[in-house]
Amino acid sequence: MPLPSSTEPGTGGETKTCIVTGKAFPLSQMIQTEHGWVSAEGKDTYYQCLREGVPFPMAEGQSNARADRKRMVVPMANPKLPMRCVKTNEPVAAENFKHKKLYWCPPLLYLALLANIIILIILYYIFRKKVKIDIPLSVAGKKIMRKHALNALGVAVLGLGVMIVPLLMGKFGETMAAPMVILGILLVVFALLYGMRKGSTLRVTKLKDGNAWLIGASKEFLGSLPPYP
């Protein structure tokens, strides 16, 4: 992420940090791109990489993540997040980054489930797209994810238990079997959806123009990012 604006002693002007070189320059010598501020020194490299469709180099510690309301936007090629936990926004070290492969497929594809789950699985593997990203996660952030995962597991176990109860009640359980099974299935489905939403670090919700929209970061983390575009 481009560093906050500053005023250098003796210059009397605002400065920005170039995402390619990592150097600070007066605002008058910078251009604002969809990925951040770029200096005259880094301009040729930046645009050459865009033309060739390859990731452009970024200075150490820089980020190309931006905030779009409740979602984070990163380029699919070479996404870089700031060195802060996506769940707590506290500073983290390089060793706290977790390499992940996030997958996305067109939402309409899930309609194939109405036909056959095997067809859905085959289409998913054919049409899915992948975003490789290093996600910063602190110890506290991992605890938050673990808590949600345990909550989901607990609800799933409860749902399975509800479905089994009628089998243990003999003839009396026969009259309750149908509603109990339905309730159990609903609890298991809720647990799966809850676990996917709350127990994951980040999820891809949209791909467009070489960018990926991600959900799952905390409000504090999103608030620290520059706006998109």
C-alpha positions as semicolon CSV with decimal commas, in nm:
position;residue;x (nm);y (nm);z (nm)
1;M;0,000;0,000;0,000
2;P;0,139;0,343;-0,080
3;L;0,265;0,501;0,240
4;P;0,069;0,792;0,387
5;S;0,134;1,134;0,243
6;S;0,403;1,335;0,414
7;T;0,565;1,674;0,391
8;E;0,942;1,670;0,364
9;P;1,134;1,941;0,551
10;G;1,248;2,215;0,318
11;T;1,026;2,114;0,026
12;G;0,694;2,251;0,149
13;G;0,509;1,999;-0,063
14;E;0,323;1,674;-0,024
15;T;0,501;1,352;-0,114
16;K;0,391;1,003;-0,213
17;T;0,577;0,673;-0,217
18;C;0,622;0,500;-0,554
19;I;0,490;0,143;-0,551
20;V;0,762;0,033;-0,797
21;T;1,076;0,196;-0,654
22;G;0,971;0,245;-0,292
23;K;1,105;0,600;-0,299
24;A;0,920;0,914;-0,193
25;F;0,871;1,190;-0,450
26;P;0,684;1,523;-0,456
27;L;0,323;1,481;-0,561
28;S;0,389;1,689;-0,872
29;Q;0,628;1,417;-0,996
30;M;0,385;1,128;-0,941
31;I;0,097;0,979;-1,136
32;Q;-0,191;0,797;-0,971
33;T;-0,271;0,454;-1,118
34;E;-0,527;0,191;-1,025
35;H;-0,252;0,014;-0,831
36;G;-0,116;0,318;-0,646
37;W;0,121;0,609;-0,700
38;V;0,399;0,569;-0,957
39;S;0,699;0,798;-1,004
40;A;0,863;0,907;-1,329
41;E;1,149;0,672;-1,239
42;G;0,919;0,370;-1,212
43;K;0,670;0,468;-1,485
44;D;0,838;0,286;-1,776
45;T;0,867;-0,038;-1,579
46;Y;0,509;-0,013;-1,460
47;Y;0,354;0,037;-1,804
48;Q;0,580;-0,217;-1,973
49;C;0,460;-0,482;-1,729
50;L;0,098;-0,382;-1,794
51;R;0,148;-0,412;-2,170
52;E;0,314;-0,751;-2,139
53;G;0,060;-0,877;-1,888
54;V;0,323;-0,968;-1,629
55;P;0,337;-0,873;-1,260
56;F;0,521;-0,546;-1,205
57;P;0,791;-0,534;-0,937
58;M;0,696;-0,375;-0,611
59;A;0,917;-0,222;-0,347
60;E;0,963;-0,417;-0,024
61;G;0,675;-0,359;0,216
62;Q;0,448;-0,201;-0,047
63;S;0,093;-0,317;-0,116
64;N;-0,141;-0,303;-0,414
65;A;-0,456;-0,383;-0,214
66;R;-0,746;-0,137;-0,217
67;A;-1,080;-0,118;-0,041
68;D;-1,415;-0,133;-0,221
69;R;-1,667;-0,093;0,062
70;K;-1,677;-0,427;0,245
71;R;-1,442;-0,598;-0,001
72;M;-1,074;-0,580;-0,081
73;V;-0,952;-0,550;-0,440
74;V;-0,615;-0,691;-0,550
75;P;-0,463;-0,765;-0,891
76;M;-0,478;-1,134;-0,981
77;A;-0,113;-1,115;-1,083
78;N;0,127;-1,057;-0,794
79;P;-0,117;-0,939;-0,523
80;K;0,058;-0,779;-0,226
81;L;-0,110;-0,717;0,109
82;P;0,021;-0,480;0,378
83;M;0,204;-0,631;0,674
84;R;-0,102;-0,626;0,898
85;C;-0,334;-0,909;0,999
86;V;-0,643;-0,924;0,778
87;K;-0,856;-1,016;1,082
88;T;-0,723;-0,782;1,353
89;N;-0,523;-0,520;1,157
90;E;-0,231;-0,556;1,398
91;P;0,123;-0,545;1,252
92;V;0,274;-0,882;1,156
93;A;0,616;-1,003;1,046
94;A;0,700;-1,167;0,714
95;E;0,687;-1,514;0,872
96;N;0,321;-1,456;0,965
97;F;0,214;-1,456;0,599
98;K;0,025;-1,767;0,492
99;H;0,045;-1,867;0,126
100;K;-0,301;-1,953;-0,007
101;K;-0,465;-2,047;-0,334
102;L;-0,812;-1,894;-0,356
103;Y;-1,057;-2,029;-0,614
104;W;-1,353;-1,871;-0,790
105;C;-1,603;-1,989;-1,049
106;P;-1,909;-1,823;-1,209
107;P;-2,201;-1,829;-0,963
108;L;-2,443;-1,959;-1,229
109;L;-2,233;-2,273;-1,242
110;Y;-2,385;-2,387;-0,912
111;L;-2,719;-2,432;-1,088
112;A;-2,567;-2,755;-1,220
113;L;-2,632;-2,893;-0,872
114;L;-2,998;-2,919;-0,972
115;A;-2,895;-3,172;-1,235
116;N;-2,623;-3,373;-1,067
117;I;-2,354;-3,307;-0,809
118;I;-2,100;-3,497;-1,023
119;I;-2,167;-3,258;-1,312
120;L;-2,121;-2,963;-1,077
121;I;-1,784;-3,094;-0,958
122;I;-1,662;-3,153;-1,314
123;L;-1,772;-2,805;-1,429
124;Y;-1,618;-2,648;-1,120
125;Y;-1,275;-2,790;-1,195
126;I;-1,304;-2,687;-1,560
127;F;-1,412;-2,325;-1,508
128;R;-1,256;-2,232;-1,174
129;K;-0,990;-1,962;-1,163
130;K;-0,710;-1,934;-0,912
131;V;-0,563;-1,640;-0,720
132;K;-0,233;-1,701;-0,542
133;I;-0,185;-1,470;-0,247
134;D;0,017;-1,442;0,075
135;I;-0,222;-1,355;0,358
136;P;-0,095;-1,188;0,678
137;L;-0,245;-1,354;0,985
138;S;-0,149;-1,286;1,346
139;V;-0,183;-1,523;1,642
140;A;-0,500;-1,341;1,747
141;G;-0,632;-1,366;1,391
142;K;-0,575;-1,743;1,390
143;K;-0,766;-1,770;1,719
144;I;-1,063;-1,589;1,565
145;M;-1,068;-1,832;1,272
146;R;-1,030;-2,131;1,505
147;K;-1,322;-2,010;1,714
148;H;-1,549;-1,988;1,408
149;A;-1,434;-2,330;1,286
150;L;-1,517;-2,486;1,625
151;N;-1,857;-2,315;1,627
152;A;-1,932;-2,462;1,284
153;L;-1,817;-2,807;1,396
154;G;-2,036;-2,788;1,706
155;V;-2,348;-2,699;1,507
156;A;-2,273;-2,978;1,255
157;V;-2,239;-3,234;1,536
158;L;-2,563;-3,108;1,689
159;G;-2,736;-3,150;1,353
160;L;-2,614;-3,507;1,318
161;G;-2,725;-3,578;1,674
162;V;-3,073;-3,443;1,603
163;M;-3,103;-3,678;1,304
164;I;-2,995;-3,979;1,514
165;V;-3,225;-3,913;1,812
166;P;-3,541;-4,070;1,652
167;L;-3,349;-4,395;1,597
168;L;-3,285;-4,419;1,970
169;M;-3,646;-4,356;2,070
170;G;-3,804;-4,670;1,922
171;K;-4,166;-4,650;1,806
172;F;-4,216;-4,311;1,971
173;G;-3,936;-4,173;1,755
174;E;-4,112;-4,278;1,434
175;T;-4,360;-3,991;1,461
176;M;-4,078;-3,744;1,510
177;A;-3,839;-3,885;1,252
178;A;-3,930;-3,662;0,956
179;P;-3,918;-3,320;1,133
180;M;-3,606;-3,417;1,329
181;V;-3,422;-3,526;1,014
182;I;-3,519;-3,204;0,837
183;L;-3,403;-2,997;1,135
184;G;-3,078;-3,191;1,148
185;I;-3,012;-3,136;0,778
186;L;-3,078;-2,763;0,815
187;L;-2,833;-2,743;1,104
188;V;-2,564;-2,925;0,905
189;V;-2,616;-2,700;0,602
190;F;-2,600;-2,392;0,825
191;A;-2,278;-2,521;0,980
192;L;-2,121;-2,569;0,636
193;L;-2,218;-2,221;0,518
194;Y;-2,107;-2,062;0,845
195;G;-1,774;-2,243;0,833
196;M;-1,712;-2,139;0,472
197;R;-1,793;-1,776;0,547
198;K;-1,644;-1,721;0,893
199;G;-1,382;-1,997;0,911
200;S;-1,192;-1,894;0,597
201;T;-0,924;-1,626;0,576
202;L;-1,037;-1,464;0,252
203;R;-1,277;-1,564;-0,027
204;V;-1,300;-1,449;-0,388
205;T;-1,641;-1,303;-0,477
206;K;-1,564;-1,144;-0,814
207;L;-1,305;-1,137;-1,092
208;K;-1,295;-0,853;-1,344
209;D;-1,035;-0,676;-1,558
210;G;-0,750;-0,868;-1,400
211;N;-0,858;-0,782;-1,046
212;A;-1,000;-1,000;-0,769
213;W;-1,255;-0,886;-0,512
214;L;-1,201;-1,057;-0,176
215;I;-1,422;-1,076;0,130
216;G;-1,328;-1,174;0,484
217;A;-1,098;-0,891;0,596
218;S;-1,192;-0,693;0,907
219;K;-1,339;-0,341;0,893
220;E;-1,022;-0,204;1,053
221;F;-0,802;-0,365;0,787
222;L;-1,022;-0,240;0,503
223;G;-1,030;0,108;0,657
224;S;-0,652;0,127;0,638
225;L;-0,644;0,065;0,261
226;P;-0,668;0,327;-0,014
227;P;-1,005;0,332;-0,191
228;Y;-1,074;0,157;-0,522
229;P;-1,022;0,261;-0,795
